[in-house]
Amino acid sequence: MVNLVEAQKPLLHYLIRRTGLRQHTVDVDGAGTVISFWMPKDKVPKEKATVRDITPDAAEAKKQRKTKRAERKDRPAVVLVHGFAAEGIVTWQFQVGVLAKHYDVYVPDLLYFGGSTSPSTDRSPGFQAECLATALRKLGVERCTVVGFSYGGMVSFKMAEAHPDLVRSLVVSGSVVAMTDSISETTLERIGVKSSAELLLPETVKGLKALLSIATHRKLWFPDRIHSDYLKVMFNNRKERAELLEGLVVSNKDATVPVLPQKILLLWGENDNIFNIELAKTMKEQLGEKTMLQSISKAGHLVHLERPCVYNRRLKEFLACVNAEAPRE
């Protein structure tokens, strides 16, 4: 029987290709760690060596290409980092086309999602951030705005902290700087589940329905077959993903709020039941004066999917602002 979710992928990929993006896989370390991207077709490396350890000849070829590209005005880069329940292009399907008209859009799959994987045993968001930063630099990205959702927001915070020269500004939705013991326990208790894995790695149609019910403001209905097919397509690498969830939680005593130099927009669903608006308000105060919080009414955790037009408008306004200021950095 045809998997209905899998069958829709060619159509989604066709629509994404129409925006000027292409799929490309970056060899991060030459040891088996690879990250899959959708990225601007004119920025895809022309020879394989540019995504592995650069040989002298390949390095010279890359230098010549960079000189030619410098003659053209490069558009600002925007990196869209997905959450835990879907790979990159599925998460950001309503944002890519709008942003690609004015920006170089990069949509990675984090490790153990989509086509990305690693033999490493490190499951921390810091490791995800380092691999993503390395991959972006190999693709020639020098400065970018990172937009992170949920789990991807935690990875984005780590990348902004470790690589301020790469991350110009930051947009985060439905996430936290760090998943502390207290935040984890309070969130799970409020939602009514025993563990993050129970919520974010559902094994049954009932479990997936519960996740969608918690993550959305409006109650959505899909046939059970759609839920079943989604489970088969989007929830692979279960062992590694369970370990990612375990690697998220840090003790309260070890958690610190970093001093980030970037402008930050916290773009929140007003009715987020996972990371509620009060948590976002607290985070805004902790992050300081360069951080602003905007909420979107009638939207839950999946704010970018529930109210994409409003989300996109707010996102574009922020991007226009930070990129207008870029020459004065």
Helices and strands as residue ranges (DSSP letters): H 4-18, E 21-27, E 34-40, G 41-43, G 48-51, H 56-70, E 77-81, H 88-91, H 96-100, E 104-108, H 125-138, E 144-149, H 151-162, E 167-173, E 179-180, H 181-191, H 196-200, H 205-215, H 224-234, H 238-248, E 249-250, G 252-254, E 263-269, H 277-287, E 291-296, H 303-306, H 308-324, G 326-328
